[in-house]
Amino acid sequence: MLKQLFRTKSLDALVHEGEEPEHQLKRVLGAFDVTMLGIGAIIGAGIFATIGTAAAGDLSRPGAGPALMFSFVLTAIACGFAALCYAEFSSMVPISGSAYTYSYGTLGELVAWIIGWDLIIEYAVGNVAVAISWANYFKTLVAGFGVNIPDWMSIDYRTASKIPGLLEHAPHAFGVPIVFNLPAFSIVALITVVLVIGIRESSRLTTVMVIIKLAVLGLFVWVGFHYVKPANWTPFAPNGWAGIQAGAAVVFFAYIGFDAVSTVAEEVKNPKRDLPIGIIGSLIISTIIYILVAAVFTGIIPFKALVQTLATSQAEPLTLAIKYANIEKWGSFLIGVIAFGSVIAHTAVLLVFQLGQPRIFFSMARDGLLPKSFAKVHPKFKTPYVTTILTGLAVGITAMFTTIDEMVDLTNIGTLFAFILVCIGILILRKKEPDRPRAFKTPWVPVIPVLGIIACLYLILGLPWITYIRFIIWLLVGLVVYFAYGYKKSKLHKENERMNA
């Protein structure tokens, strides 16, 4: 049985399955489209929401202070190692499924399942938190235009119970207060419709949103630069290396998403060339932008002042910096622009992640680990519409009624775990199939993959211990699902049984 658990699928078989007519997706994306999808996934909630906590710290970790700039570099290096490994895999195996597919071809079915289950944290569960955050920013944005969304219609029950009088004044049905987050569900529903209609339309919408949010961040850097005081960068690292490491672990949330590029592999016209360009290009562009924003942010507001602000204010760090700069003439307008940019950024992340999760389910279903219906392709739009709709319903409904505490940490550990296994996969594949053609080769193997593993493990050490417990529980639940369904239904398992019969 142990041998069966670690059975691998040949890379040729993986590629062949992607070419089957009934499972074939439409190849319409180019290198520019792929890069825009990568930037769309990377530059989002992280830069607009997490840099305040990363710089100031919280009860469970020290803040990086101005050394946040170095935290971004440290995280970029760790992601860069993993990105190079992803680029090699994506050029060899241009199949939807990302790390799940790569693990199936190198580490075996059980590890592939664990990764597939783990990526639900990064995409679907993480998107619940992004949808709720989007709803908060959207409510603030429309309030500036005089449109006030009632609290009972834009919040979850648990949060509502902490607000005096809200449950009493909410509408009631059979004596039960009606409380739900309609904006969060609505944005997920809208994105789901776009994704079902087609990948080209989704890509074009993402490109427009990327251009808008880059313009907003550029405006923040350009205006904010005039209010930077170099004295605020001293002390540069108020909590030493511990603060830098903790900051890197937090801002890692701002980097997750470049791996989502690999999930559209079957919809790229020339995946062997375009996927590596998209993965590495989006990471480099995003890193440069992050460092500039961090430099301006920490240069405007001093470390002590940031620590003294409320956690709710740190959640909107760019707005906080503009308010602190006290820009008299255009301050209010700039705050409104940043709020708009944040809504757009959140929307782009939601779209790319909602695009990624169904394609992982699609690949797992094609391998027999999930029901066959999950692998259905729309006859007209050529999209995995069943998994897209199911993912949209799951994320949207969950976002209506829940609040996800510490989701950033849980998402980070899940993604770092996936990165580690991809790096290990490159080491195995170089030994297992050294002569297989590679359109892109990870340089300095085994050095780069090993450094990637070490860097990701180091970032994991910067996360709170409770995150490890939650992650282990999540993986154990996944193992139960695998042995109850996936193990027996696996196509590879059935093929082995036929051969041994």
C-alpha positions in Angstrom: 0.0 0.0 0.0 2.9 2.3 0.8 4.2 1.9 -2.7 0.8 2.8 -4.1 0.6 6.0 -2.1 3.7 7.3 -3.6 3.1 6.2 -7.2 3.9 8.9 -9.7 2.3 9.8 -13.0 4.7 10.3 -15.9 5.1 13.8 -17.2 4.2 12.5 -20.7 0.9 11.2 -19.3 0.2 14.5 -17.6 0.8 16.4 -20.9 -1.3 13.9 -22.9 -4.3 14.3 -20.6 -4.2 18.1 -21.1 -4.5 17.5 -24.9 -7.7 15.3 -24.6 -10.5 17.1 -26.5 -13.1 16.7 -23.8 -10.8 18.3 -21.3 -9.2 20.9 -23.5 -9.2 24.5 -22.5 -8.8 27.5 -24.9 -5.2 28.7 -25.5 -5.5 32.4 -25.9 -3.0 34.0 -23.5 0.4 35.5 -24.3 3.4 36.6 -22.2 1.9 40.0 -21.5 -1.4 38.5 -20.4 0.4 36.1 -18.1 2.5 38.8 -16.6 -0.6 40.9 -15.9 -2.3 38.0 -14.2 0.8 37.5 -12.0 0.9 41.2 -11.0 -2.9 41.1 -10.5 -2.5 38.3 -8.0 0.6 39.7 -6.3 -0.2 43.4 -5.9 -3.4 43.4 -3.9 -4.5 43.1 -0.3 -1.0 42.6 0.9 0.5 46.0 0.0 -2.7 47.8 0.8 -3.3 46.1 4.1 -0.4 44.2 5.7 2.5 46.6 5.6 1.1 48.5 8.6 1.2 45.4 10.8 4.6 44.3 9.3 6.2 47.7 10.1 4.6 48.2 13.6 4.2 44.6 14.8 1.5 43.3 17.0 1.0 41.4 20.2 2.5 38.2 18.7 5.4 39.6 16.8 7.9 42.5 16.7 7.7 45.2 13.9 10.3 45.7 11.2 10.1 49.5 11.2 11.8 51.1 8.3 13.7 47.9 7.7 10.4 46.7 6.2 12.2 47.5 2.9 14.7 44.8 3.7 11.8 42.4 4.7 10.4 42.8 1.2 13.8 42.0 -0.3 14.2 39.0 2.0 10.8 37.7 1.0 11.4 38.4 -2.7 14.6 36.3 -2.5 12.8 33.4 -1.0 10.0 33.7 -3.6 12.6 34.1 -6.3 14.2 30.8 -5.6 10.7 29.1 -5.7 9.8 31.1 -8.8 12.8 29.8 -10.7 11.7 26.2 -9.8 8.1 27.0 -10.8 9.3 28.4 -14.1 11.2 25.2 -15.0 8.2 23.0 -14.1 5.7 25.2 -16.0 7.9 25.1 -19.1 8.1 21.2 -19.0 4.6 20.4 -17.8 2.2 23.1 -19.3 -0.8 21.7 -17.4 -3.3 23.3 -15.0 -2.8 22.3 -11.4 0.3 24.2 -10.4 2.2 22.6 -7.5 -0.3 19.8 -7.4 0.5 18.6 -10.9 4.3 19.0 -10.4 4.1 16.9 -7.2 2.1 14.2 -8.9 4.9 13.8 -11.4 7.8 13.7 -8.9 6.7 13.0 -5.3 3.7 10.7 -5.8 0.0 10.8 -5.5 -0.3 11.2 -1.7 2.0 14.2 -1.7 0.1 15.6 -4.7 -3.2 15.3 -2.9 -1.7 17.0 0.2 -0.6 19.9 -2.0 -3.9 20.1 -3.8 -5.7 20.2 -0.5 -3.1 22.7 0.9 -3.7 25.0 -2.1 -7.3 25.4 -1.0 -6.0 27.5 1.8 -4.1 29.7 -0.5 -6.8 30.2 -3.1 -10.4 29.4 -1.9 -10.0 30.0 1.9 -7.7 32.9 1.4 -10.2 34.5 -1.0 -12.9 34.5 1.7 -10.7 36.8 3.7 -10.0 39.0 0.6 -13.7 39.1 -0.2 -14.6 40.3 3.4 -11.7 42.9 3.2 -13.0 44.0 -0.2 -16.5 44.6 1.3 -15.0 46.8 4.0 -13.1 49.0 1.6 -16.1 49.1 -0.8 -18.4 50.2 2.0 -15.9 53.0 2.9 -15.6 54.1 -0.7 -19.3 54.4 -1.5 -19.9 56.2 1.8 -17.8 59.0 0.4 -20.4 59.4 -2.3 -23.3 59.4 0.2 -24.3 55.8 -0.2 -24.5 54.1 3.2 -24.8 50.3 3.2 -26.5 49.2 6.5 -24.3 47.4 8.9 -26.6 44.3 9.1 -26.2 43.9 5.4 -22.4 44.3 5.3 -21.0 42.3 8.3 -21.0 38.8 9.7 -22.9 37.7 12.8 -20.0 37.2 15.1 -18.6 40.7 14.4 -22.2 42.2 14.7 -22.6 40.7 18.1 -19.7 42.8 19.4 -21.3 46.0 18.2 -23.8 47.4 20.8 -27.3 47.6 19.5 -26.6 46.2 16.0 -28.4 42.9 16.5 -31.4 44.5 18.2 -31.9 47.0 15.3 -31.3 44.5 12.5 -34.4 43.0 10.7 -35.6 39.8 12.3 -37.2 36.6 11.0 -38.9 34.3 13.5 -37.1 36.2 16.2 -33.6 35.7 14.7 -31.7 38.8 13.6 -30.8 38.8 9.8 -27.1 39.7 9.4 -25.0 38.9 6.4 -22.3 40.4 4.2 -24.0 41.1 0.9 -21.2 43.1 -0.8 -18.7 40.2 -0.2 -21.1 37.7 -1.8 -21.9 40.1 -4.7 -18.3 40.7 -5.8 -17.5 36.9 -5.7 -20.7 36.2 -7.7 -19.8 38.9 -10.3 -16.3 37.5 -10.7 -17.6 34.0 -11.0 -19.8 35.0 -14.0 -16.8 36.7 -15.7 -14.6 33.6 -15.2 -17.3 31.2 -16.6 -17.7 33.4 -19.7 -14.0 33.1 -20.7 -10.4 33.3 -19.9 -9.7 36.0 -22.5 -12.3 38.3 -20.9 -11.0 37.6 -17.5 -7.4 38.4 -18.6 -8.5 41.7 -20.2 -10.4 42.7 -17.1 -7.3 41.9 -14.9 -5.0 43.9 -17.2 -7.3 47.0 -16.8 -7.3 46.6 -13.0 -3.6 46.1 -12.9 -3.0 49.4 -14.8 -5.4 51.2 -12.4 -3.8 50.0 -9.2 -0.2 50.6 -10.5 -1.3 54.1 -11.3 -2.7 54.5 -7.8 0.5 53.2 -6.1 2.6 55.4 -8.4 0.6 58.4 -7.3 1.1 57.5 -3.7 4.9 57.2 -4.2 5.1 60.4 -6.2 3.0 62.5 -3.8 4.3 60.8 -0.7 7.9 61.3 -1.6 7.6 65.0 -1.1 6.6 64.4 2.6 9.3 61.9 3.4 11.6 62.8 6.3 14.9 60.8 6.3 15.0 61.1 10.1 12.0 58.8 10.2 14.2 56.0 8.9 16.2 56.1 12.1 16.4 53.7 13.8 16.3 51.6 10.7 15.6 48.3 12.4 14.1 49.1 15.9 13.6 45.4 16.7 16.7 44.1 15.0 16.7 41.0 12.9 13.8 39.5 14.8 11.6 42.4 13.5 12.9 42.0 9.9 12.2 38.2 10.0 8.7 38.7 11.4 8.0 41.5 8.9 9.1 39.2 6.1 6.7 36.5 7.3 3.8 39.0 7.3 4.5 40.6 3.9 4.9 37.2 2.3 1.1 37.5 2.0 1.8 40.3 -0.4 3.8 37.9 -2.6 1.5 34.9 -2.9 -0.1 34.7 -6.2 2.7 34.4 -8.7 2.3 30.7 -8.5 -1.4 31.2 -9.7 0.1 32.0 -13.1 1.0 28.3 -13.5 -2.7 27.3 -13.1 -3.5 28.8 -16.5 -0.9 26.8 -18.3 -3.4 25.1 -20.5 -4.8 28.4 -21.7 -1.4 29.9 -22.7 -0.5 29.9 -26.4 3.2 29.3 -25.9 3.5 28.0 -22.3 7.1 26.9 -22.5 8.2 30.5 -23.2 5.4 32.6 -21.8 4.9 31.0 -18.4 8.5 31.5 -17.1 8.3 35.1 -18.4 5.1 35.7 -16.5 6.2 34.1 -13.3 9.6 35.8 -13.0 8.6 39.1 -14.6 5.6 39.7 -12.3 7.7 38.9 -9.3 10.5 41.3 -10.3 8.1 44.2 -11.1 6.1 43.7 -7.9 9.2 43.6 -5.7 10.4 47.0 -7.1 7.0 48.6 -6.5 6.8 47.1 -3.0 10.2 48.5 -1.9 9.3 52.0 -3.2 6.0 52.0 -1.4 7.6 50.7 1.9 10.3 53.4 1.7 7.8 56.2 1.3 5.4 54.7 3.9 8.0 54.4 6.6 9.6 57.8 5.6 6.3 59.6 6.1 5.2 58.2 9.4 7.8 57.4 12.2 7.9 54.0 13.8 6.7 55.2 17.3 3.7 57.0 15.8 2.8 53.9 13.8 3.0 51.6 16.9 0.6 53.9 18.8 -2.1 53.8 16.2 -5.0 51.3 16.5 -4.9 48.0 14.6 -7.8 49.1 12.5 -5.8 52.1 11.3 -2.8 49.9 10.5 -5.1 47.8 8.3 -5.3 50.8 5.9 -1.6 51.9 6.0 -1.4 54.0 2.9 -4.5 56.0 3.9 -2.9 56.4 7.4 0.3 57.7 5.9 -1.5 60.3 3.8 -3.5 61.5 6.8 -0.3 61.7 8.8 1.4 63.8 6.1 -1.4 66.3 6.5 -1.7 67.2 2.8 -3.9 70.3 2.9 -4.9 70.8 -0.7 -5.3 67.3 -2.2 -5.3 65.1 0.9 -8.9 64.1 0.9 -8.9 63.5 -2.9 -5.8 61.3 -2.6 -7.3 59.3 0.3 -10.3 58.7 -1.9 -8.1 57.6 -4.8 -6.2 55.2 -2.6 -9.5 53.7 -1.3 -10.6 53.2 -4.9 -7.2 51.6 -5.8 -7.6 49.3 -2.9 -11.0 48.1 -4.0 -9.6 47.5 -7.5 -6.5 45.7 -6.1 -8.7 43.4 -4.0 -10.9 42.7 -7.0 -7.9 41.7 -9.1 -6.7 39.3 -6.5 -10.2 37.8 -6.1 -10.4 37.3 -9.9 -7.0 35.6 -10.3 -7.4 33.4 -7.2 -10.9 32.5 -8.2 -9.4 31.6 -11.6 -6.7 29.4 -10.0 -8.7 27.3 -7.5 -11.1 25.8 -10.0 -8.3 24.8 -12.3 -6.6 22.9 -9.5 -9.9 21.1 -8.7 -10.2 20.5 -12.5 -6.8 18.8 -12.6 -7.5 16.7 -9.5 -10.9 15.6 -11.0 -9.2 14.6 -14.2 -6.9 12.4 -12.2 -9.9 10.8 -10.5 -9.2 12.2 -7.1 -12.4 14.3 -7.2 -15.7 13.6 -8.9 -15.7 13.4 -12.7 -18.2 16.4 -12.9 -15.4 18.7 -11.6 -13.5 18.1 -14.8 -16.3 19.2 -17.2 -15.4 22.0 -19.7 -18.1 24.4 -20.9 -19.0 23.5 -24.6 -19.0 27.1 -25.7 -16.7 29.1 -23.4 -14.1 26.3 -22.9 -13.7 27.0 -19.2 -13.9 24.6 -16.2 -17.4 26.0 -15.4 -18.5 23.4 -12.8 -15.6 24.0 -10.5 -15.7 27.7 -11.2 -19.3 27.9 -10.1 -18.8 25.6 -7.1 -15.8 27.6 -5.9 -17.7 30.9 -6.3 -20.6 29.6 -4.3 -18.4 28.2 -1.6 -16.3 31.4 -1.2 -19.3 33.8 -1.6 -21.6 32.0 0.9 -18.8 31.6 3.4 -17.8 35.3 3.1 -21.4 36.3 3.8 -21.5 34.8 7.3 -17.9 34.4 8.6 -14.9 36.4 9.7 -11.5 34.8 9.2 -9.1 35.6 12.0 -5.4 35.3 11.3 -6.1 34.0 7.8 -3.0 35.8 6.5 -0.8 33.5 8.6 -2.7 30.4 7.6 -2.5 31.3 4.0 1.2 32.0 4.2 2.1 28.7 5.8 0.1 26.8 3.2 1.8 28.6 0.3 5.3 28.2 1.8 4.7 24.5 2.2 3.7 24.3 -1.5 6.9 26.2 -2.5 9.1 23.8 -0.5 7.6 20.8 -2.3 8.1 22.4 -5.7 11.8 23.0 -4.9 12.1 19.4 -3.8 10.4 18.3 -7.0 13.1 20.0 -9.1 15.8 18.2 -7.3 14.1 14.8 -7.8 13.3 15.5 -11.5 16.9 16.5 -12.3 18.0 13.1 -11.0 15.1 11.1 -12.3 14.9 12.6 -15.9 18.1 14.6 -16.5 17.8 14.4 -20.3 14.2 15.6 -20.6 14.0 18.8 -22.7 13.6 21.9 -20.6 12.6 25.2 -22.3 13.6 27.0 -19.1 16.2 25.5 -16.7 16.5 26.6 -13.1 20.1 27.8 -12.7 22.7 26.5 -10.2 20.8 23.3 -9.3 21.0 22.0 -6.6 21.9 25.3 -5.0 18.8 27.3 -5.9 16.2 24.7 -4.9 18.0 24.0 -1.6 18.2 27.7 -0.8 14.5 28.0 -1.7 13.7 25.2 0.8 15.8 26.8 3.5 14.4 30.3 2.9 10.8 29.1 3.0 11.4 27.1 6.2 13.0 30.3 7.7 9.9 32.3 6.9 7.7 29.6 8.4 9.6 30.0 11.6 8.5 33.6 11.8 4.8 32.6 12.0 2.9 32.2 15.3 2.8 28.7 16.7 -1.1 28.5 16.6 -0.7 28.7 12.8 1.1 25.3 12.8 -1.7 23.6 14.8 -4.4 24.9 12.4 -2.4 23.9 9.4 -1.8 20.3 10.7 -5.5 20.0 11.5 -6.4 21.1 8.0 -4.0 18.5 6.4 -5.4 15.7 8.6 -8.9 16.5 7.4 -7.6 16.3 3.9 -6.0 12.9 4.5 -9.4 11.6 5.7 -11.0 12.8 2.5 -8.3 11.2 0.4 -8.5 7.8 1.9 -12.3 7.9 1.9 -12.6 8.8 -1.8 -9.5 9.8 -3.8 -7.4 6.7 -3.1 -9.9 4.2 -4.5 -11.2 6.5 -7.3 -7.7 7.5 -8.6 -7.2 6.7 -12.3 -3.6 5.7 -11.5 -4.8 3.3 -8.8 -7.3 1.7 -11.2 -4.7 1.3 -13.9 -2.4 -0.4 -11.5 -5.2 -2.8 -10.5 -5.9 -3.7 -14.1 -2.2 -4.4 -14.8 -1.9 -6.6 -11.7 -5.2 -8.4 -12.4 
